[in-house]
């Protein structure tokens, strides 16, 4: 295994741990803002997983997946910010 492959494998392991911790935050809350941040973190971790998969497989199609996921996550964050700005869930 090359150093790049080893680094991507280690990165996937660490991202897996981060996903578990983000799910804990998502389930425990305590409020809506914490849950939205956890979902945003999960989407960022998904981008990292797609990037590591692109490195491991050598297939750049995973980078397209990462780009689309990042754009969707950004739109979700903007939508929540607009919701919170208008009073939202108090």
PDB file of N, CA, C and O in Angstrom, chain B, residues numbered from 101:
ATOM      1  N   UNK B 101       0.858  -1.182   0.000  1.00  0.00           N
ATOM      2  CA  UNK B 101       0.000   0.000   0.000  1.00  0.00           C
ATOM      3  C   UNK B 101       0.899   1.238   0.000  1.00  0.00           C
ATOM      4  O   UNK B 101       1.866   1.316   0.758  1.00  0.00           O
ATOM      5  N   UNK B 102       0.572   2.185  -0.845  1.00  0.00           N
ATOM      6  CA  UNK B 102       1.362   3.408  -0.929  1.00  0.00           C
ATOM      7  C   UNK B 102       1.065   4.315   0.263  1.00  0.00           C
ATOM      8  O   UNK B 102       0.116   4.092   1.016  1.00  0.00           O
ATOM      9  N   UNK B 103       1.891   5.330   0.412  1.00  0.00           N
ATOM     10  CA  UNK B 103       1.683   6.269   1.521  1.00  0.00           C
ATOM     11  C   UNK B 103       0.369   7.027   1.354  1.00  0.00           C
ATOM     12  O   UNK B 103      -0.299   7.344   2.338  1.00  0.00           O
ATOM     13  N   UNK B 104       0.001   7.317   0.104  1.00  0.00           N
ATOM     14  CA  UNK B 104      -1.264   8.013  -0.137  1.00  0.00           C
ATOM     15  C   UNK B 104      -2.441   7.141   0.276  1.00  0.00           C
ATOM     16  O   UNK B 104      -3.382   7.615   0.912  1.00  0.00           O
ATOM     17  N   UNK B 105      -2.383   5.871  -0.087  1.00  0.00           N
ATOM     18  CA  UNK B 105      -3.453   4.945   0.290  1.00  0.00           C
ATOM     19  C   UNK B 105      -3.542   4.751   1.788  1.00  0.00           C
ATOM     20  O   UNK B 105      -4.635   4.669   2.349  1.00  0.00           O
ATOM     21  N   UNK B 106      -2.392   4.678   2.436  1.00  0.00           N
ATOM     22  CA  UNK B 106      -2.373   4.534   3.891  1.00  0.00           C
ATOM     23  C   UNK B 106      -2.958   5.767   4.558  1.00  0.00           C
ATOM     24  O   UNK B 106      -3.739   5.659   5.504  1.00  0.00           O
ATOM     25  N   UNK B 107      -2.577   6.940   4.063  1.00  0.00           N
ATOM     26  CA  UNK B 107      -3.120   8.180   4.618  1.00  0.00           C
ATOM     27  C   UNK B 107      -4.624   8.277   4.442  1.00  0.00           C
ATOM     28  O   UNK B 107      -5.328   8.712   5.353  1.00  0.00           O
ATOM     29  N   UNK B 108      -5.126   7.873   3.274  1.00  0.00           N
ATOM     30  CA  UNK B 108      -6.571   7.904   3.031  1.00  0.00           C
ATOM     31  C   UNK B 108      -7.294   6.899   3.922  1.00  0.00           C
ATOM     32  O   UNK B 108      -8.402   7.165   4.386  1.00  0.00           O
ATOM     33  N   UNK B 109      -6.675   5.752   4.161  1.00  0.00           N
ATOM     34  CA  UNK B 109      -7.294   4.746   5.029  1.00  0.00           C
ATOM     35  C   UNK B 109      -7.363   5.242   6.470  1.00  0.00           C
ATOM     36  O   UNK B 109      -8.381   5.072   7.142  1.00  0.00           O
ATOM     37  N   UNK B 110      -6.287   5.853   6.940  1.00  0.00           N
ATOM     38  CA  UNK B 110      -6.282   6.423   8.293  1.00  0.00           C
ATOM     39  C   UNK B 110      -7.321   7.544   8.386  1.00  0.00           C
ATOM     40  O   UNK B 110      -8.040   7.652   9.379  1.00  0.00           O
ATOM     41  N   UNK B 111      -7.391   8.373   7.344  1.00  0.00           N
ATOM     42  CA  UNK B 111      -8.369   9.465   7.333  1.00  0.00           C
ATOM     43  C   UNK B 111      -9.790   8.917   7.402  1.00  0.00           C
ATOM     44  O   UNK B 111     -10.632   9.475   8.105  1.00  0.00           O
ATOM     45  N   UNK B 112     -10.066   7.832   6.681  1.00  0.00           N
ATOM     46  CA  UNK B 112     -11.404   7.238   6.735  1.00  0.00           C
ATOM     47  C   UNK B 112     -11.724   6.721   8.134  1.00  0.00           C
ATOM     48  O   UNK B 112     -12.857   6.852   8.597  1.00  0.00           O
ATOM     49  N   UNK B 113     -10.753   6.143   8.800  1.00  0.00           N
ATOM     50  CA  UNK B 113     -10.974   5.684  10.169  1.00  0.00           C
ATOM     51  C   UNK B 113     -11.285   6.827  11.118  1.00  0.00           C
ATOM     52  O   UNK B 113     -12.196   6.729  11.939  1.00  0.00           O
ATOM     53  N   UNK B 114     -10.529   7.912  11.006  1.00  0.00           N
ATOM     54  CA  UNK B 114     -10.763   9.069  11.869  1.00  0.00           C
ATOM     55  C   UNK B 114     -12.090   9.749  11.550  1.00  0.00           C
ATOM     56  O   UNK B 114     -12.785  10.211  12.454  1.00  0.00           O
ATOM     57  N   UNK B 115     -12.439   9.809  10.283  1.00  0.00           N
ATOM     58  CA  UNK B 115     -13.726  10.393   9.896  1.00  0.00           C
ATOM     59  C   UNK B 115     -14.863   9.517  10.420  1.00  0.00           C
ATOM     60  O   UNK B 115     -15.913  10.029  10.809  1.00  0.00           O
ATOM     61  N   UNK B 116     -14.659   8.209  10.431  1.00  0.00           N
ATOM     62  CA  UNK B 116     -15.678   7.312  10.988  1.00  0.00           C
ATOM     63  C   UNK B 116     -15.947   7.586  12.455  1.00  0.00           C
ATOM     64  O   UNK B 116     -17.097   7.575  12.895  1.00  0.00           O
ATOM     65  N   UNK B 117     -14.888   7.830  13.211  1.00  0.00           N
ATOM     66  CA  UNK B 117     -15.054   8.183  14.628  1.00  0.00           C
ATOM     67  C   UNK B 117     -15.795   9.508  14.751  1.00  0.00           C
ATOM     68  O   UNK B 117     -16.676   9.659  15.597  1.00  0.00           O
ATOM     69  N   UNK B 118     -15.436  10.462  13.906  1.00  0.00           N
ATOM     70  CA  UNK B 118     -16.099  11.769  13.940  1.00  0.00           C
ATOM     71  C   UNK B 118     -17.579  11.651  13.584  1.00  0.00           C
ATOM     72  O   UNK B 118     -18.410  12.372  14.136  1.00  0.00           O
ATOM     73  N   UNK B 119     -17.908  10.747  12.667  1.00  0.00           N
ATOM     74  CA  UNK B 119     -19.325  10.528  12.309  1.00  0.00           C
ATOM     75  C   UNK B 119     -20.094  10.008  13.519  1.00  0.00           C
ATOM     76  O   UNK B 119     -21.206  10.460  13.792  1.00  0.00           O
ATOM     77  N   UNK B 120     -19.512   9.071  14.236  1.00  0.00           N
ATOM     78  CA  UNK B 120     -20.187   8.551  15.431  1.00  0.00           C
ATOM     79  C   UNK B 120     -20.416   9.657  16.462  1.00  0.00           C
ATOM     80  O   UNK B 120     -21.497   9.745  17.044  1.00  0.00           O
ATOM     81  N   UNK B 121     -19.413  10.494  16.690  1.00  0.00           N
ATOM     82  CA  UNK B 121     -19.568  11.582  17.648  1.00  0.00           C
ATOM     83  C   UNK B 121     -20.596  12.609  17.179  1.00  0.00           C
ATOM     84  O   UNK B 121     -21.335  13.162  17.994  1.00  0.00           O
ATOM     85  N   UNK B 122     -20.647  12.865  15.882  1.00  0.00           N
ATOM     86  CA  UNK B 122     -21.643  13.804  15.356  1.00  0.00           C
ATOM     87  C   UNK B 122     -23.048  13.241  15.510  1.00  0.00           C
ATOM     88  O   UNK B 122     -23.986  13.990  15.783  1.00  0.00           O
ATOM     89  N   UNK B 123     -23.208  11.926  15.338  1.00  0.00           N
ATOM     90  CA  UNK B 123     -24.518  11.317  15.539  1.00  0.00           C
ATOM     91  C   UNK B 123     -24.959  11.429  16.998  1.00  0.00           C
ATOM     92  O   UNK B 123     -26.144  11.613  17.278  1.00  0.00           O
ATOM     93  N   UNK B 124     -24.018  11.319  17.916  1.00  0.00           N
ATOM     94  CA  UNK B 124     -24.355  11.493  19.330  1.00  0.00           C
ATOM     95  C   UNK B 124     -24.882  12.907  19.560  1.00  0.00           C
ATOM     96  O   UNK B 124     -25.885  13.093  20.248  1.00  0.00           O
ATOM     97  N   UNK B 125     -24.203  13.909  18.981  1.00  0.00           N
ATOM     98  CA  UNK B 125     -24.659  15.294  19.136  1.00  0.00           C
ATOM     99  C   UNK B 125     -26.014  15.491  18.478  1.00  0.00           C
ATOM    100  O   UNK B 125     -26.857  16.224  18.996  1.00  0.00           O
ATOM    101  N   UNK B 126     -26.225  14.850  17.354  1.00  0.00           N
ATOM    102  CA  UNK B 126     -27.502  14.962  16.662  1.00  0.00           C
ATOM    103  C   UNK B 126     -28.641  14.397  17.511  1.00  0.00           C
ATOM    104  O   UNK B 126     -29.722  14.982  17.564  1.00  0.00           O
ATOM    105  N   UNK B 127     -28.410  13.291  18.157  1.00  0.00           N
ATOM    106  CA  UNK B 127     -29.460  12.656  18.954  1.00  0.00           C
ATOM    107  C   UNK B 127     -29.688  13.347  20.297  1.00  0.00           C
ATOM    108  O   UNK B 127     -30.820  13.424  20.775  1.00  0.00           O
ATOM    109  N   UNK B 128     -28.610  13.850  20.905  1.00  0.00           N
ATOM    110  CA  UNK B 128     -28.732  14.429  22.244  1.00  0.00           C
ATOM    111  C   UNK B 128     -29.186  15.877  22.241  1.00  0.00           C
ATOM    112  O   UNK B 128     -29.731  16.347  23.240  1.00  0.00           O
ATOM    113  N   UNK B 129     -28.979  16.589  21.161  1.00  0.00           N
ATOM    114  CA  UNK B 129     -29.464  17.972  21.094  1.00  0.00           C
ATOM    115  C   UNK B 129     -28.554  18.954  21.770  1.00  0.00           C
ATOM    116  O   UNK B 129     -27.376  18.984  21.416  1.00  0.00           O
ATOM    117  N   UNK B 130     -28.977  19.741  22.688  1.00  0.00           N
ATOM    118  CA  UNK B 130     -30.274  19.835  23.339  1.00  0.00           C
ATOM    119  C   UNK B 130     -31.282  20.721  22.609  1.00  0.00           C
ATOM    120  O   UNK B 130     -32.470  20.689  22.932  1.00  0.00           O
ATOM    121  N   UNK B 131     -30.836  21.508  21.636  1.00  0.00           N
ATOM    122  CA  UNK B 131     -31.797  22.363  20.939  1.00  0.00           C
ATOM    123  C   UNK B 131     -31.621  22.217  19.431  1.00  0.00           C
ATOM    124  O   UNK B 131     -30.750  21.487  18.957  1.00  0.00           O
ATOM    125  N   UNK B 132     -32.460  22.922  18.698  1.00  0.00           N
ATOM    126  CA  UNK B 132     -32.476  22.806  17.243  1.00  0.00           C
ATOM    127  C   UNK B 132     -31.163  23.248  16.616  1.00  0.00           C
ATOM    128  O   UNK B 132     -30.697  22.627  15.660  1.00  0.00           O
ATOM    129  N   UNK B 133     -30.563  24.303  17.135  1.00  0.00           N
ATOM    130  CA  UNK B 133     -29.311  24.805  16.557  1.00  0.00           C
ATOM    131  C   UNK B 133     -28.200  23.761  16.658  1.00  0.00           C
ATOM    132  O   UNK B 133     -27.427  23.591  15.716  1.00  0.00           O
ATOM    133  N   UNK B 134     -28.115  23.065  17.788  1.00  0.00           N
ATOM    134  CA  UNK B 134     -27.109  22.009  17.933  1.00  0.00           C
ATOM    135  C   UNK B 134     -27.343  20.884  16.939  1.00  0.00           C
ATOM    136  O   UNK B 134     -26.389  20.331  16.392  1.00  0.00           O
ATOM    137  N   UNK B 135     -28.579  20.547  16.704  1.00  0.00           N
ATOM    138  CA  UNK B 135     -28.885  19.484  15.746  1.00  0.00           C
ATOM    139  C   UNK B 135     -28.544  19.906  14.318  1.00  0.00           C
ATOM    140  O   UNK B 135     -28.060  19.094  13.529  1.00  0.00           O
ATOM    141  N   UNK B 136     -28.791  21.157  13.987  1.00  0.00           N
ATOM    142  CA  UNK B 136     -28.456  21.654  12.649  1.00  0.00           C
ATOM    143  C   UNK B 136     -26.944  21.666  12.450  1.00  0.00           C
ATOM    144  O   UNK B 136     -26.461  21.316  11.373  1.00  0.00           O
ATOM    145  N   UNK B 137     -26.202  22.058  13.461  1.00  0.00           N
ATOM    146  CA  UNK B 137     -24.745  22.042  13.368  1.00  0.00           C
ATOM    147  C   UNK B 137     -24.249  20.601  13.204  1.00  0.00           C
ATOM    148  O   UNK B 137     -23.307  20.357  12.451  1.00  0.00           O
ATOM    149  N   UNK B 138     -24.868  19.657  13.896  1.00  0.00           N
ATOM    150  CA  UNK B 138     -24.480  18.257  13.765  1.00  0.00           C
ATOM    151  C   UNK B 138     -24.753  17.743  12.352  1.00  0.00           C
ATOM    152  O   UNK B 138     -23.933  17.012  11.795  1.00  0.00           O
ATOM    153  N   UNK B 139     -25.881  18.110  11.770  1.00  0.00           N
ATOM    154  CA  UNK B 139     -26.183  17.691  10.401  1.00  0.00           C
ATOM    155  C   UNK B 139     -25.196  18.334   9.427  1.00  0.00           C
ATOM    156  O   UNK B 139     -24.759  17.690   8.473  1.00  0.00           O
ATOM    157  N   UNK B 140     -24.847  19.585   9.660  1.00  0.00           N
ATOM    158  CA  UNK B 140     -23.869  20.256   8.816  1.00  0.00           C
ATOM    159  C   UNK B 140     -22.504  19.569   8.928  1.00  0.00           C
ATOM    160  O   UNK B 140     -21.809  19.393   7.927  1.00  0.00           O
ATOM    161  N   UNK B 141     -22.132  19.189  10.134  1.00  0.00           N
ATOM    162  CA  UNK B 141     -20.883  18.461  10.334  1.00  0.00           C
ATOM    163  C   UNK B 141     -20.919  17.116   9.625  1.00  0.00           C
ATOM    164  O   UNK B 141     -19.933  16.715   9.008  1.00  0.00           O
ATOM    165  N   UNK B 142     -22.039  16.419   9.705  1.00  0.00           N
ATOM    166  CA  UNK B 142     -22.155  15.129   9.021  1.00  0.00           C
ATOM    167  C   UNK B 142     -22.011  15.289   7.512  1.00  0.00           C
ATOM    168  O   UNK B 142     -21.404  14.442   6.856  1.00  0.00           O
ATOM    169  N   UNK B 143     -22.557  16.355   6.964  1.00  0.00           N
ATOM    170  CA  UNK B 143     -22.406  16.561   5.527  1.00  0.00           C
ATOM    171  C   UNK B 143     -20.957  16.886   5.174  1.00  0.00           C
ATOM    172  O   UNK B 143     -20.462  16.442   4.137  1.00  0.00           O
ATOM    173  N   UNK B 144     -20.272  17.652   6.018  1.00  0.00           N
ATOM    174  CA  UNK B 144     -18.852  17.934   5.779  1.00  0.00           C
ATOM    175  C   UNK B 144     -18.027  16.653   5.874  1.00  0.00           C
ATOM    176  O   UNK B 144     -17.091  16.454   5.100  1.00  0.00           O
ATOM    177  N   UNK B 145     -18.371  15.800   6.810  1.00  0.00           N
ATOM    178  CA  UNK B 145     -17.679  14.523   6.921  1.00  0.00           C
ATOM    179  C   UNK B 145     -17.966  13.636   5.708  1.00  0.00           C
ATOM    180  O   UNK B 145     -17.104  12.877   5.266  1.00  0.00           O
ATOM    181  N   UNK B 146     -19.179  13.739   5.181  1.00  0.00           N
ATOM    182  CA  UNK B 146     -19.499  13.008   3.951  1.00  0.00           C
ATOM    183  C   UNK B 146     -18.639  13.467   2.791  1.00  0.00           C
ATOM    184  O   UNK B 146     -18.221  12.654   1.966  1.00  0.00           O
ATOM    185  N   UNK B 147     -18.371  14.761   2.719  1.00  0.00           N
ATOM    186  CA  UNK B 147     -17.466  15.291   1.685  1.00  0.00           C
ATOM    187  C   UNK B 147     -16.066  14.702   1.883  1.00  0.00           C
ATOM    188  O   UNK B 147     -15.403  14.334   0.913  1.00  0.00           O
ATOM    189  N   UNK B 148     -15.628  14.616   3.116  1.00  0.00           N
ATOM    190  CA  UNK B 148     -14.322  14.015   3.402  1.00  0.00           C
ATOM    191  C   UNK B 148     -14.263  12.545   3.030  1.00  0.00           C
ATOM    192  O   UNK B 148     -13.253  12.069   2.511  1.00  0.00           O
ATOM    193  N   UNK B 149     -15.341  11.829   3.295  1.00  0.00           N
ATOM    194  CA  UNK B 149     -15.402  10.415   2.929  1.00  0.00           C
ATOM    195  C   UNK B 149     -15.340  10.255   1.415  1.00  0.00           C
ATOM    196  O   UNK B 149     -14.639   9.379   0.909  1.00  0.00           O
ATOM    197  N   UNK B 150     -16.065  11.090   0.699  1.00  0.00           N
ATOM    198  CA  UNK B 150     -16.043  11.018  -0.763  1.00  0.00           C
ATOM    199  C   UNK B 150     -14.649  11.355  -1.296  1.00  0.00           C
ATOM    200  O   UNK B 150     -14.185  10.733  -2.252  1.00  0.00           O
ATOM    201  N   UNK B 151     -13.985  12.327  -0.690  1.00  0.00           N
ATOM    202  CA  UNK B 151     -12.628  12.664  -1.115  1.00  0.00           C
ATOM    203  C   UNK B 151     -11.647  11.531  -0.863  1.00  0.00           C
ATOM    204  O   UNK B 151     -10.812  11.229  -1.715  1.00  0.00           O
ATOM    205  N   UNK B 152     -11.744  10.908   0.297  1.00  0.00           N
ATOM    206  CA  UNK B 152     -10.865   9.776   0.601  1.00  0.00           C
ATOM    207  C   UNK B 152     -11.161   8.595  -0.316  1.00  0.00           C
ATOM    208  O   UNK B 152     -10.248   7.877  -0.726  1.00  0.00           O
ATOM    209  N   UNK B 153     -12.433   8.396  -0.635  1.00  0.00           N
ATOM    210  CA  UNK B 153     -12.789   7.316  -1.563  1.00  0.00           C
ATOM    211  C   UNK B 153     -12.219   7.587  -2.946  1.00  0.00           C
ATOM    212  O   UNK B 153     -11.811   6.655  -3.639  1.00  0.00           O
ATOM    213  N   UNK B 154     -12.186   8.847  -3.356  1.00  0.00           N
ATOM    214  CA  UNK B 154     -11.598   9.205  -4.655  1.00  0.00           C
ATOM    215  C   UNK B 154     -10.103   8.902  -4.660  1.00  0.00           C
ATOM    216  O   UNK B 154      -9.570   8.426  -5.662  1.00  0.00           O
ATOM    217  N   UNK B 155      -9.428   9.174  -3.553  1.00  0.00           N
ATOM    218  CA  UNK B 155      -7.994   8.887  -3.471  1.00  0.00           C
ATOM    219  C   UNK B 155      -7.750   7.385  -3.489  1.00  0.00           C
ATOM    220  O   UNK B 155      -6.867   6.906  -4.200  1.00  0.00           O
ATOM    221  N   UNK B 156      -8.532   6.640  -2.708  1.00  0.00           N
ATOM    222  CA  UNK B 156      -8.319   5.198  -2.621  1.00  0.00           C
ATOM    223  C   UNK B 156      -8.623   4.480  -3.930  1.00  0.00           C
ATOM    224  O   UNK B 156      -7.894   3.572  -4.329  1.00  0.00           O
ATOM    225  N   UNK B 157      -9.695   4.885  -4.593  1.00  0.00           N
ATOM    226  CA  UNK B 157     -10.095   4.184  -5.818  1.00  0.00           C
ATOM    227  C   UNK B 157      -9.410   4.734  -7.058  1.00  0.00           C
ATOM    228  O   UNK B 157      -9.323   4.043  -8.072  1.00  0.00           O
ATOM    229  N   UNK B 158      -8.925   5.960  -6.992  1.00  0.00           N
ATOM    230  CA  UNK B 158      -8.345   6.591  -8.164  1.00  0.00           C
ATOM    231  C   UNK B 158      -9.385   7.047  -9.168  1.00  0.00           C
ATOM    232  O   UNK B 158      -9.051   7.403 -10.298  1.00  0.00           O
ATOM    233  N   UNK B 159     -10.645   7.035  -8.758  1.00  0.00           N
ATOM    234  CA  UNK B 159     -11.750   7.414  -9.636  1.00  0.00           C
ATOM    235  C   UNK B 159     -12.243   8.807  -9.248  1.00  0.00           C
ATOM    236  O   UNK B 159     -12.739   8.994  -8.137  1.00  0.00           O
ATOM    237  N   UNK B 160     -12.115   9.787 -10.143  1.00  0.00           N
ATOM    238  CA  UNK B 160     -12.495  11.157  -9.779  1.00  0.00           C
ATOM    239  C   UNK B 160     -14.005  11.403  -9.705  1.00  0.00           C
ATOM    240  O   UNK B 160     -14.421  12.509  -9.361  1.00  0.00           O
ATOM    241  N   UNK B 161     -14.828  10.414 -10.014  1.00  0.00           N
ATOM    242  CA  UNK B 161     -16.271  10.622  -9.951  1.00  0.00           C
ATOM    243  C   UNK B 161     -16.724  10.907  -8.515  1.00  0.00           C
ATOM    244  O   UNK B 161     -17.739  11.571  -8.305  1.00  0.00           O
ATOM    245  N   UNK B 162     -15.982  10.413  -7.540  1.00  0.00           N
ATOM    246  CA  UNK B 162     -16.329  10.678  -6.144  1.00  0.00           C
ATOM    247  C   UNK B 162     -16.171  12.158  -5.798  1.00  0.00           C
ATOM    248  O   UNK B 162     -16.831  12.660  -4.888  1.00  0.00           O
ATOM    249  N   UNK B 163     -15.309  12.844  -6.513  1.00  0.00           N
ATOM    250  CA  UNK B 163     -15.152  14.276  -6.276  1.00  0.00           C
ATOM    251  C   UNK B 163     -16.392  15.042  -6.721  1.00  0.00           C
ATOM    252  O   UNK B 163     -16.739  16.059  -6.120  1.00  0.00           O
ATOM    253  N   UNK B 164     -17.063  14.564  -7.767  1.00  0.00           N
ATOM    254  CA  UNK B 164     -18.335  15.166  -8.174  1.00  0.00           C
ATOM    255  C   UNK B 164     -19.389  14.977  -7.083  1.00  0.00           C
ATOM    256  O   UNK B 164     -20.169  15.884  -6.793  1.00  0.00           O
ATOM    257  N   UNK B 165     -19.398  13.802  -6.493  1.00  0.00           N
ATOM    258  CA  UNK B 165     -20.323  13.532  -5.383  1.00  0.00           C
ATOM    259  C   UNK B 165     -20.034  14.477  -4.224  1.00  0.00           C
ATOM    260  O   UNK B 165     -20.957  15.021  -3.617  1.00  0.00           O
ATOM    261  N   UNK B 166     -18.752  14.674  -3.917  1.00  0.00           N
ATOM    262  CA  UNK B 166     -18.367  15.563  -2.818  1.00  0.00           C
ATOM    263  C   UNK B 166     -18.809  16.994  -3.104  1.00  0.00           C
ATOM    264  O   UNK B 166     -19.287  17.688  -2.206  1.00  0.00           O
ATOM    265  N   UNK B 167     -18.655  17.433  -4.335  1.00  0.00           N
ATOM    266  CA  UNK B 167     -19.048  18.792  -4.697  1.00  0.00           C
ATOM    267  C   UNK B 167     -20.551  18.998  -4.557  1.00  0.00           C
ATOM    268  O   UNK B 167     -20.990  20.008  -4.008  1.00  0.00           O
ATOM    269  N   UNK B 168     -21.338  18.054  -5.046  1.00  0.00           N
ATOM    270  CA  UNK B 168     -22.794  18.163  -4.945  1.00  0.00           C
ATOM    271  C   UNK B 168     -23.230  18.138  -3.478  1.00  0.00           C
ATOM    272  O   UNK B 168     -24.096  18.913  -3.074  1.00  0.00           O
ATOM    273  N   UNK B 169     -22.638  17.262  -2.695  1.00  0.00           N
ATOM    274  CA  UNK B 169     -22.980  17.187  -1.271  1.00  0.00           C
ATOM    275  C   UNK B 169     -22.636  18.490  -0.555  1.00  0.00           C
ATOM    276  O   UNK B 169     -23.402  18.951   0.291  1.00  0.00           O
ATOM    277  N   UNK B 170     -21.497  19.083  -0.886  1.00  0.00           N
ATOM    278  CA  UNK B 170     -21.114  20.352  -0.261  1.00  0.00           C
ATOM    279  C   UNK B 170     -22.077  21.469  -0.635  1.00  0.00           C
ATOM    280  O   UNK B 170     -22.419  22.299   0.208  1.00  0.00           O
ATOM    281  N   UNK B 171     -22.514  21.499  -1.882  1.00  0.00           N
ATOM    282  CA  UNK B 171     -23.469  22.532  -2.304  1.00  0.00           C
ATOM    283  C   UNK B 171     -24.816  22.370  -1.609  1.00  0.00           C
ATOM    284  O   UNK B 171     -25.421  23.356  -1.188  1.00  0.00           O
ATOM    285  N   UNK B 172     -25.282  21.146  -1.489  1.00  0.00           N
ATOM    286  CA  UNK B 172     -26.560  20.899  -0.817  1.00  0.00           C
ATOM    287  C   UNK B 172     -26.459  21.266   0.670  1.00  0.00           C
ATOM    288  O   UNK B 172     -27.387  21.846   1.232  1.00  0.00           O
ATOM    289  N   UNK B 173     -25.339  20.928   1.298  1.00  0.00           N
ATOM    290  CA  UNK B 173     -25.143  21.272   2.708  1.00  0.00           C
ATOM    291  C   UNK B 173     -25.112  22.784   2.900  1.00  0.00           C
ATOM    292  O   UNK B 173     -25.658  23.299   3.875  1.00  0.00           O
ATOM    293  N   UNK B 174     -24.478  23.491   1.978  1.00  0.00           N
ATOM    294  CA  UNK B 174     -24.429  24.952   2.070  1.00  0.00           C
ATOM    295  C   UNK B 174     -25.837  25.535   1.976  1.00  0.00           C
ATOM    296  O   UNK B 174     -26.190  26.434   2.740  1.00  0.00           O
ATOM    297  N   UNK B 175     -26.635  25.031   1.050  1.00  0.00           N
ATOM    298  CA  UNK B 175     -28.008  25.528   0.917  1.00  0.00           C
ATOM    299  C   UNK B 175     -28.829  25.245   2.172  1.00  0.00           C
ATOM    300  O   UNK B 175     -29.647  26.070   2.577  1.00  0.00           O
ATOM    301  N   UNK B 176     -28.618  24.100   2.778  1.00  0.00           N
ATOM    302  CA  UNK B 176     -29.316  23.783   4.019  1.00  0.00           C
ATOM    303  C   UNK B 176     -28.931  24.716   5.154  1.00  0.00           C
ATOM    304  O   UNK B 176     -29.779  25.129   5.945  1.00  0.00           O
ATOM    305  N   UNK B 177     -27.657  25.043   5.231  1.00  0.00           N
ATOM    306  CA  UNK B 177     -27.186  25.970   6.267  1.00  0.00           C
ATOM    307  C   UNK B 177     -27.762  27.365   6.058  1.00  0.00           C
ATOM    308  O   UNK B 177     -28.172  28.025   7.013  1.00  0.00           O
ATOM    309  N   UNK B 178     -27.791  27.804   4.818  1.00  0.00           N
ATOM    310  CA  UNK B 178     -28.373  29.121   4.515  1.00  0.00           C
ATOM    311  C   UNK B 178     -29.862  29.128   4.845  1.00  0.00           C
ATOM    312  O   UNK B 178     -30.372  30.111   5.381  1.00  0.00           O
ATOM    313  N   UNK B 179     -30.557  28.047   4.530  1.00  0.00           N
ATOM    314  CA  UNK B 179     -31.993  27.969   4.830  1.00  0.00           C
ATOM    315  C   UNK B 179     -32.234  28.037   6.338  1.00  0.00           C
ATOM    316  O   UNK B 179     -33.153  28.722   6.788  1.00  0.00           O
ATOM    317  N   UNK B 180     -31.414  27.329   7.122  1.00  0.00           N
ATOM    318  CA  UNK B 180     -31.591  27.389   8.571  1.00  0.00           C
ATOM    319  C   UNK B 180     -31.274  28.782   9.104  1.00  0.00           C
ATOM    320  O   UNK B 180     -31.965  29.271   9.998  1.00  0.00           O
ATOM    321  N   UNK B 181     -30.236  29.428   8.567  1.00  0.00           N
ATOM    322  CA  UNK B 181     -29.901  30.776   9.025  1.00  0.00           C
ATOM    323  C   UNK B 181     -31.043  31.743   8.742  1.00  0.00           C
ATOM    324  O   UNK B 181     -31.348  32.613   9.559  1.00  0.00           O
ATOM    325  N   UNK B 182     -31.662  31.589   7.598  1.00  0.00           N
ATOM    326  CA  UNK B 182     -32.800  32.450   7.271  1.00  0.00           C
ATOM    327  C   UNK B 182     -33.983  32.170   8.205  1.00  0.00           C
ATOM    328  O   UNK B 182     -34.665  33.095   8.647  1.00  0.00           O
ATOM    329  N   UNK B 183     -34.217  30.907   8.496  1.00  0.00           N
ATOM    330  CA  UNK B 183     -35.281  30.510   9.412  1.00  0.00           C
ATOM    331  C   UNK B 183     -35.034  31.095  10.804  1.00  0.00           C
ATOM    332  O   UNK B 183     -35.954  31.619  11.432  1.00  0.00           O
ATOM    333  N   UNK B 184     -33.791  31.002  11.283  1.00  0.00           N
ATOM    334  CA  UNK B 184     -33.466  31.515  12.604  1.00  0.00           C
ATOM    335  C   UNK B 184     -33.554  33.039  12.641  1.00  0.00           C
ATOM    336  O   UNK B 184     -33.958  33.613  13.652  1.00  0.00           O
ATOM    337  N   UNK B 185     -33.181  33.688  11.558  1.00  0.00           N
ATOM    338  CA  UNK B 185     -33.235  35.145  11.493  1.00  0.00           C
ATOM    339  C   UNK B 185     -34.657  35.664  11.578  1.00  0.00           C
ATOM    340  O   UNK B 185     -34.888  36.734  12.140  1.00  0.00           O
ATOM    341  N   UNK B 186     -35.616  34.927  11.032  1.00  0.00           N
ATOM    342  CA  UNK B 186     -37.001  35.351  11.028  1.00  0.00           C
ATOM    343  C   UNK B 186     -37.748  34.987  12.305  1.00  0.00           C
ATOM    344  O   UNK B 186     -38.969  35.127  12.372  1.00  0.00           O
ATOM    345  N   UNK B 187     -37.036  34.528  13.302  1.00  0.00           N
ATOM    346  CA  UNK B 187     -37.697  34.208  14.565  1.00  0.00           C
ATOM    347  C   UNK B 187     -37.677  32.740  14.837  1.00  0.00           C
ATOM    348  O   UNK B 187     -37.426  32.320  15.966  1.00  0.00           O
ATOM    349  N   UNK B 188     -37.936  31.953  13.834  1.00  0.00           N
ATOM    350  CA  UNK B 188     -37.813  30.499  13.913  1.00  0.00           C
ATOM    351  C   UNK B 188     -38.440  29.871  15.123  1.00  0.00           C
ATOM    352  O   UNK B 188     -39.463  30.330  15.630  1.00  0.00           O
ATOM    353  N   UNK B 189     -37.817  28.825  15.573  1.00  0.00           N
ATOM    354  CA  UNK B 189     -38.269  28.020  16.699  1.00  0.00           C
ATOM    355  C   UNK B 189     -37.670  28.595  17.969  1.00  0.00           C
ATOM    356  O   UNK B 189     -36.463  28.488  18.188  1.00  0.00           O
ATOM    357  N   UNK B 190     -38.489  29.197  18.802  1.00  0.00           N
ATOM    358  CA  UNK B 190     -37.966  29.853  20.011  1.00  0.00           C
ATOM    359  C   UNK B 190     -38.062  28.959  21.202  1.00  0.00           C
ATOM    360  O   UNK B 190     -37.669  29.350  22.301  1.00  0.00           O
TER     361      UNK B 190
END
